Amino acid sequence: MVTRQPRIFDAQILATLRQSTSFFASATMIAIGGCLALFGNMERFIGVAEDLTLGTDPTVVWEIKVMVLLIFLANGFLKFVWSTRLFGYCTVLMAAVPNEADNPLSSIRASKAGEINITAARGFNRGLRSVYFALTTTVWLLGAGALIAAVAFTCLVLLRREFASQSRAVLLGPEDPQP
C-alpha cells in the first residue's frame, strides 16, 4: 500500500467492506425489530409455533426462546456496527500514510491501518457467527432435539468453512511465485 500509486484501489476496497458491514447491521436491525414485534403479539406467535410442534409450552418459554434469538441478533448488530466504525478508522489511517515510501511514518501508519483492518474483519466475522447462531435458534421452535441437531450442523459448517475450506487453503498457501 505504501508504494502503490494511486491509492484509489485501497479506498475502494475499504468502501466495499464498510458497505458489507452496513448491510448486515441493517439486516440484523430489521430482524431485531421483528423479534420485538413478536413480544407485542405473543399469543398469535405461540399459536403458530404450537402448530409446528407437538407440545404446548407456557408463554414464558416462548418468550425466552425469542429473547435468546434477540441476544444473538443484538450481538451481531453490535459487532457489525463496531466493524463499520473500525473500517472507517482504517480509512483515516490509510489517508494519513505519507505518499513518500521513504518517510519514516509511512510504514508505521500503514502497519496501524493493517492492524485496525484485521480487527475490523475479526469483528465482522464474529457478527456473521452471531447471525448463523440466530438462524440456528429459530429451529428451537421445533423443539429441543431440533435445536441440538441445528447447533451441531451449524458448528460443523463453521468448522469446515473456517478451518477446512479451499479458500483457507489458498490463503495459507505459499506466497512465492511458482516457477
C-alpha positions as CSV (number, residue, x, y, z in Angstrom):
1,M,0.0,0.0,0.0
2,V,2.8,2.4,0.8
3,T,4.3,2.2,-2.7
4,R,1.1,1.8,-4.7
5,Q,0.1,4.8,-6.7
6,P,-2.7,5.9,-6.9
7,R,-4.3,4.6,-3.7
8,I,-7.8,4.6,-5.2
9,F,-7.8,0.8,-5.2
10,D,-7.2,0.7,-1.4
11,A,-10.0,3.3,-0.8
12,Q,-12.4,1.3,-3.0
13,I,-11.7,-1.9,-1.1
14,L,-12.5,-0.3,2.3
15,A,-15.6,1.3,0.9
16,T,-16.8,-2.1,-0.2
17,L,-16.0,-3.6,3.2
18,R,-17.9,-0.8,5.0
19,Q,-20.9,-1.3,2.7
20,S,-21.0,-5.0,3.6
21,T,-20.9,-4.4,7.3
22,S,-23.5,-1.7,7.0
23,F,-25.8,-4.1,5.1
24,F,-25.5,-6.7,7.7
25,A,-26.0,-4.2,10.5
26,S,-29.2,-3.0,8.8
27,A,-30.4,-6.6,8.3
28,T,-29.9,-7.5,11.9
29,M,-31.7,-4.3,13.0
30,I,-34.7,-5.3,10.9
31,A,-34.6,-8.8,12.5
32,I,-34.4,-7.3,15.9
33,G,-37.5,-5.2,15.2
34,G,-39.3,-8.3,14.0
35,C,-38.4,-10.1,17.3
36,L,-39.6,-7.1,19.3
37,A,-42.8,-7.1,17.4
38,L,-43.3,-10.8,18.4
39,F,-43.5,-9.7,22.0
40,G,-46.4,-7.5,21.2
41,N,-48.3,-10.3,19.6
42,M,-47.1,-13.3,21.6
43,E,-50.4,-15.2,21.6
44,R,-50.6,-15.4,17.8
45,F,-46.9,-16.4,17.6
46,I,-47.5,-19.1,20.2
47,G,-50.4,-20.4,18.2
48,V,-48.3,-20.7,15.0
49,A,-45.4,-22.2,16.9
50,E,-47.6,-24.8,18.6
51,D,-48.9,-25.8,15.1
52,L,-45.3,-26.6,14.2
53,T,-44.6,-28.7,17.4
54,L,-46.5,-31.4,19.3
55,G,-46.1,-29.9,22.7
56,T,-47.5,-26.9,24.4
57,D,-45.1,-24.7,26.4
58,P,-46.0,-21.9,28.7
59,T,-45.8,-18.3,27.4
60,V,-42.6,-17.7,29.3
61,V,-40.8,-20.5,27.5
62,W,-41.6,-18.9,24.1
63,E,-40.6,-15.5,25.4
64,I,-37.2,-17.0,26.5
65,K,-36.7,-18.6,23.0
66,V,-37.4,-15.2,21.3
67,M,-35.1,-13.5,23.9
68,V,-32.2,-15.8,23.1
69,L,-32.7,-15.1,19.4
70,L,-32.8,-11.4,20.2
71,I,-29.5,-11.7,22.1
72,F,-27.7,-13.3,19.1
73,L,-29.1,-10.7,16.8
74,A,-28.1,-7.8,19.1
75,N,-24.6,-9.2,19.4
76,G,-24.3,-9.5,15.7
77,F,-25.6,-5.9,15.2
78,L,-23.1,-4.5,17.7
79,K,-20.3,-6.4,16.0
80,F,-21.2,-5.1,12.6
81,V,-21.6,-1.5,13.8
82,W,-18.2,-1.7,15.5
83,S,-16.6,-3.3,12.4
84,T,-18.0,-0.5,10.3
85,R,-16.5,2.1,12.6
86,L,-13.1,0.4,12.6
87,F,-13.1,0.2,8.8
88,G,-13.7,4.0,9.0
89,Y,-10.7,4.4,11.3
90,C,-8.7,2.3,8.9
91,T,-9.7,4.6,6.0
92,V,-8.5,7.6,8.0
93,L,-5.2,5.9,8.9
94,M,-4.6,4.9,5.3
95,A,-5.2,8.5,4.2
96,A,-2.6,9.7,6.8
97,V,0.1,7.5,5.3
98,P,2.6,9.8,3.6
99,N,3.0,9.5,-0.1
100,E,6.7,9.1,0.1
101,A,7.7,5.5,0.7
102,D,11.0,6.5,2.4
103,N,9.1,8.7,5.0
104,P,9.6,7.1,8.5
105,L,5.9,7.5,9.2
106,S,4.8,5.6,6.1
107,S,5.4,2.0,7.3
108,I,4.3,2.8,10.9
109,R,0.9,4.3,9.8
110,A,0.4,1.6,7.2
111,S,1.0,-1.1,9.9
112,K,-1.5,0.6,12.2
113,A,-4.0,0.7,9.3
114,G,-3.4,-3.0,8.7
115,E,-3.9,-3.9,12.4
116,I,-7.2,-1.9,12.5
117,N,-8.3,-3.6,9.3
118,I,-7.6,-7.0,10.8
119,T,-9.6,-6.1,14.0
120,A,-12.5,-4.9,11.9
121,A,-12.5,-8.1,9.9
122,R,-12.5,-10.1,13.1
123,G,-15.5,-8.2,14.3
124,F,-17.3,-8.7,11.1
125,N,-16.6,-12.5,11.2
126,R,-17.9,-12.6,14.8
127,G,-21.1,-10.8,13.7
128,L,-21.6,-13.4,11.0
129,R,-21.2,-16.2,13.5
130,S,-23.9,-14.5,15.6
131,V,-26.2,-14.4,12.6
132,Y,-25.5,-18.1,12.0
133,F,-26.5,-19.0,15.5
134,A,-29.5,-16.7,15.4
135,L,-30.7,-18.6,12.4
136,T,-30.0,-21.8,14.3
137,T,-32.0,-20.6,17.3
138,T,-35.1,-20.3,15.1
139,V,-35.1,-24.1,14.8
140,W,-35.7,-24.2,18.6
141,L,-39.4,-23.6,17.7
142,L,-39.5,-27.2,16.6
143,G,-38.2,-28.5,19.9
144,A,-35.0,-29.2,21.8
145,G,-34.0,-32.1,19.6
146,A,-34.2,-30.0,16.5
147,L,-32.1,-27.3,18.3
148,I,-29.4,-29.7,19.2
149,A,-29.2,-31.0,15.6
150,A,-29.2,-27.5,14.3
151,V,-26.4,-26.3,16.6
152,A,-24.3,-29.4,15.7
153,F,-24.9,-28.7,12.0
154,T,-24.0,-25.0,12.4
155,C,-20.8,-25.9,14.3
156,L,-19.8,-28.3,11.6
157,V,-20.5,-25.8,8.8
158,L,-18.4,-23.1,10.7
159,L,-15.6,-25.6,11.3
160,R,-15.5,-26.6,7.7
161,R,-15.7,-23.0,6.4
162,E,-13.1,-21.6,8.8
163,F,-10.6,-24.5,9.1
164,A,-11.1,-26.9,6.2
165,S,-12.2,-24.8,3.2
166,Q,-10.5,-24.5,-0.1
167,S,-10.4,-20.7,0.3
168,R,-8.5,-21.1,3.6
169,A,-6.0,-23.4,1.9
170,V,-5.4,-20.8,-0.8
171,L,-4.9,-18.1,1.8
172,L,-2.4,-20.2,3.7
173,G,-0.6,-21.4,0.6
174,P,2.9,-20.3,-0.4
175,E,3.4,-16.6,-1.3
176,D,6.4,-17.3,-3.6
177,P,5.6,-17.4,-7.3
178,Q,5.8,-20.9,-8.7
179,P,8.5,-21.4,-11.4
